[in-house]
Amino acid sequence: MEYLLVIPGTLNNLNDYIDAERSNRYQGAKMKADNEKYVVVAIRQCLKGVRIEKPVEMNYTWYEPNKRRDKDNVSSFGRKVIQDALVNAAVLKGDGWKYIVGFSDRFEVDCKKPRIEVLIREVES
């Protein structure tokens, strides 16, 4: 079974998070929580009532508005936020090795409609 999660816009990146942590430890935690809340809204719209029992593979496509942000900074913090939000929304049971067998990242530019598309594919354990 496959599921598509579409998150409109962009999330903060790893550099944003590091800067927030350095300025005030609570600011970094707030930034992560705010990003997770934003993702949960998209989860509720796209994956209403979905509860995945099997392990999954996750394929991320990051549609950025331009090429200014480094790919690794976009995806590393973004994946963490998205996977934690999927667990908090009870779509996934966890985000460890038992539940997420792998992931991939692809990057595109869409200046008119930046977004993150996450294809979640159940796999046999």
Short mmCIF file of the C-alpha atoms (twelve columns), coordinates in Angstrom:
data_MODEL
# 
_entry.id   MODEL 
# 
loop_
_atom_site.group_PDB 
_atom_site.id 
_atom_site.type_symbol 
_atom_site.label_atom_id 
_atom_site.label_alt_id 
_atom_site.label_comp_id 
_atom_site.label_asym_id 
_atom_site.label_seq_id 
_atom_site.Cartn_x 
_atom_site.Cartn_y 
_atom_site.Cartn_z 
_atom_site.pdbx_PDB_model_num 
ATOM 1   C CA . MET A 1   0.000  0.000  0.000  1 
ATOM 2   C CA . GLU A 2   1.184  3.531  -0.750 1 
ATOM 3   C CA . TYR A 3   0.217  6.847  0.798  1 
ATOM 4   C CA . LEU A 4   1.050  10.374 -0.367 1 
ATOM 5   C CA . LEU A 5   1.569  13.176 2.124  1 
ATOM 6   C CA . VAL A 6   1.782  16.674 0.615  1 
ATOM 7   C CA . ILE A 7   2.999  19.471 2.862  1 
ATOM 8   C CA . PRO A 8   2.513  22.910 1.300  1 
ATOM 9   C CA . GLY A 9   5.345  25.419 1.506  1 
ATOM 10  C CA . THR A 10  8.681  24.761 3.182  1 
ATOM 11  C CA . LEU A 11  9.884  23.908 6.668  1 
ATOM 12  C CA . ASN A 12  12.758 25.460 8.540  1 
ATOM 13  C CA . ASN A 13  16.118 23.925 7.705  1 
ATOM 14  C CA . LEU A 14  18.969 22.629 9.855  1 
ATOM 15  C CA . ASN A 15  20.810 25.971 9.819  1 
ATOM 16  C CA . ASP A 16  17.670 27.746 11.100 1 
ATOM 17  C CA . TYR A 17  17.377 25.186 13.885 1 
ATOM 18  C CA . ILE A 18  21.054 25.442 14.887 1 
ATOM 19  C CA . ASP A 19  20.826 29.256 14.978 1 
ATOM 20  C CA . ALA A 20  17.708 29.048 17.162 1 
ATOM 21  C CA . GLU A 21  19.373 26.554 19.530 1 
ATOM 22  C CA . ARG A 22  22.447 28.775 19.868 1 
ATOM 23  C CA . SER A 23  20.416 31.865 20.690 1 
ATOM 24  C CA . ASN A 24  18.192 30.167 23.270 1 
ATOM 25  C CA . ARG A 25  17.715 26.456 23.945 1 
ATOM 26  C CA . TYR A 26  13.958 26.891 24.256 1 
ATOM 27  C CA . GLN A 27  13.757 28.675 20.897 1 
ATOM 28  C CA . GLY A 28  15.102 25.599 19.089 1 
ATOM 29  C CA . ALA A 29  12.551 23.341 20.781 1 
ATOM 30  C CA . LYS A 30  9.768  25.791 19.921 1 
ATOM 31  C CA . MET A 31  10.867 25.906 16.274 1 
ATOM 32  C CA . LYS A 32  10.783 22.107 16.013 1 
ATOM 33  C CA . ALA A 33  7.376  21.948 17.736 1 
ATOM 34  C CA . ASP A 34  5.954  24.662 15.450 1 
ATOM 35  C CA . ASN A 35  7.199  22.807 12.354 1 
ATOM 36  C CA . GLU A 36  5.680  19.544 13.650 1 
ATOM 37  C CA . LYS A 37  2.303  21.216 14.240 1 
ATOM 38  C CA . TYR A 38  2.369  22.507 10.669 1 
ATOM 39  C CA . VAL A 39  3.102  19.003 9.344  1 
ATOM 40  C CA . VAL A 40  0.356  17.442 11.506 1 
ATOM 41  C CA . VAL A 41  -2.197 19.718 9.800  1 
ATOM 42  C CA . ALA A 42  -1.110 18.320 6.425  1 
ATOM 43  C CA . ILE A 43  -1.190 14.776 7.809  1 
ATOM 44  C CA . ARG A 44  -4.777 15.238 8.977  1 
ATOM 45  C CA . GLN A 45  -5.766 16.461 5.521  1 
ATOM 46  C CA . CYS A 46  -3.897 13.874 3.434  1 
ATOM 47  C CA . LEU A 47  -3.842 10.793 5.653  1 
ATOM 48  C CA . LYS A 48  -7.114 11.077 7.526  1 
ATOM 49  C CA . GLY A 49  -7.604 7.940  9.620  1 
ATOM 50  C CA . VAL A 50  -4.541 6.120  8.204  1 
ATOM 51  C CA . ARG A 51  -2.715 3.847  10.661 1 
ATOM 52  C CA . ILE A 52  0.234  1.994  9.170  1 
ATOM 53  C CA . GLU A 53  1.158  -1.282 10.841 1 
ATOM 54  C CA . LYS A 54  3.894  -2.516 8.488  1 
ATOM 55  C CA . PRO A 55  7.421  -1.149 8.072  1 
ATOM 56  C CA . VAL A 56  7.694  1.616  5.480  1 
ATOM 57  C CA . GLU A 57  10.064 3.140  2.983  1 
ATOM 58  C CA . MET A 58  9.761  6.900  2.574  1 
ATOM 59  C CA . ASN A 59  10.510 8.783  -0.634 1 
ATOM 60  C CA . TYR A 60  10.777 12.546 -0.167 1 
ATOM 61  C CA . THR A 61  10.546 15.094 -2.968 1 
ATOM 62  C CA . TRP A 62  11.470 18.573 -1.808 1 
ATOM 63  C CA . TYR A 63  10.063 21.286 -4.105 1 
ATOM 64  C CA . GLU A 64  12.003 24.389 -3.085 1 
ATOM 65  C CA . PRO A 65  11.141 27.920 -4.320 1 
ATOM 66  C CA . ASN A 66  14.766 28.382 -5.473 1 
ATOM 67  C CA . LYS A 67  18.240 26.861 -5.082 1 
ATOM 68  C CA . ARG A 68  19.387 29.039 -2.177 1 
ATOM 69  C CA . ARG A 69  19.163 26.453 0.612  1 
ATOM 70  C CA . ASP A 70  21.591 23.520 0.718  1 
ATOM 71  C CA . LYS A 71  19.909 20.197 0.047  1 
ATOM 72  C CA . ASP A 72  21.319 18.493 3.152  1 
ATOM 73  C CA . ASN A 73  20.093 21.311 5.425  1 
ATOM 74  C CA . VAL A 74  16.601 21.127 3.937  1 
ATOM 75  C CA . SER A 75  16.227 17.363 4.143  1 
ATOM 76  C CA . SER A 76  17.959 16.492 7.427  1 
ATOM 77  C CA . PHE A 77  15.850 18.682 9.709  1 
ATOM 78  C CA . GLY A 78  12.755 18.227 7.520  1 
ATOM 79  C CA . ARG A 79  12.850 14.419 7.654  1 
ATOM 80  C CA . LYS A 80  13.206 14.508 11.445 1 
ATOM 81  C CA . VAL A 81  10.227 16.831 11.818 1 
ATOM 82  C CA . ILE A 82  8.032  14.898 9.359  1 
ATOM 83  C CA . GLN A 83  8.819  11.470 10.811 1 
ATOM 84  C CA . ASP A 84  8.225  12.680 14.376 1 
ATOM 85  C CA . ALA A 85  4.927  14.256 13.286 1 
ATOM 86  C CA . LEU A 86  3.820  10.987 11.641 1 
ATOM 87  C CA . VAL A 87  4.481  9.176  14.927 1 
ATOM 88  C CA . ASN A 88  2.753  11.878 17.012 1 
ATOM 89  C CA . ALA A 89  -0.275 11.736 14.692 1 
ATOM 90  C CA . ALA A 90  -0.326 7.921  15.169 1 
ATOM 91  C CA . VAL A 91  0.124  7.224  11.449 1 
ATOM 92  C CA . LEU A 92  3.363  5.353  12.212 1 
ATOM 93  C CA . LYS A 93  4.021  3.348  15.381 1 
ATOM 94  C CA . GLY A 94  7.582  4.614  15.572 1 
ATOM 95  C CA . ASP A 95  10.443 6.023  13.534 1 
ATOM 96  C CA . GLY A 96  13.208 3.589  14.449 1 
ATOM 97  C CA . TRP A 97  14.793 0.848  12.327 1 
ATOM 98  C CA . LYS A 98  11.858 -1.477 12.921 1 
ATOM 99  C CA . TYR A 99  9.367  0.962  11.383 1 
ATOM 100 C CA . ILE A 100 11.289 2.909  8.731  1 
ATOM 101 C CA . VAL A 101 13.519 0.654  6.634  1 
ATOM 102 C CA . GLY A 102 14.860 3.457  4.466  1 
ATOM 103 C CA . PHE A 103 14.255 6.746  2.723  1 
ATOM 104 C CA . SER A 104 15.356 8.692  -0.323 1 
ATOM 105 C CA . ASP A 105 15.446 12.371 -1.231 1 
ATOM 106 C CA . ARG A 106 14.851 14.120 -4.540 1 
ATOM 107 C CA . PHE A 107 15.004 17.879 -5.061 1 
ATOM 108 C CA . GLU A 108 13.146 20.093 -7.522 1 
ATOM 109 C CA . VAL A 109 12.491 23.818 -7.883 1 
ATOM 110 C CA . ASP A 110 8.917  25.100 -8.053 1 
ATOM 111 C CA . CYS A 111 8.847  28.838 -7.372 1 
ATOM 112 C CA . LYS A 112 5.050  29.011 -7.650 1 
ATOM 113 C CA . LYS A 113 4.140  26.048 -5.460 1 
ATOM 114 C CA . PRO A 114 6.910  25.000 -3.048 1 
ATOM 115 C CA . ARG A 115 5.991  21.867 -1.130 1 
ATOM 116 C CA . ILE A 116 7.182  18.568 0.231  1 
ATOM 117 C CA . GLU A 117 5.756  15.343 -1.145 1 
ATOM 118 C CA . VAL A 118 6.328  12.203 0.888  1 
ATOM 119 C CA . LEU A 119 5.461  8.868  -0.661 1 
ATOM 120 C CA . ILE A 120 5.091  6.338  2.145  1 
ATOM 121 C CA . ARG A 121 5.271  2.776  0.895  1 
ATOM 122 C CA . GLU A 122 4.534  -0.255 3.072  1 
ATOM 123 C CA . VAL A 123 7.108  -3.023 2.728  1 
ATOM 124 C CA . GLU A 124 7.153  -6.620 3.870  1 
ATOM 125 C CA . SER A 125 9.187  -7.131 7.017  1 
# 
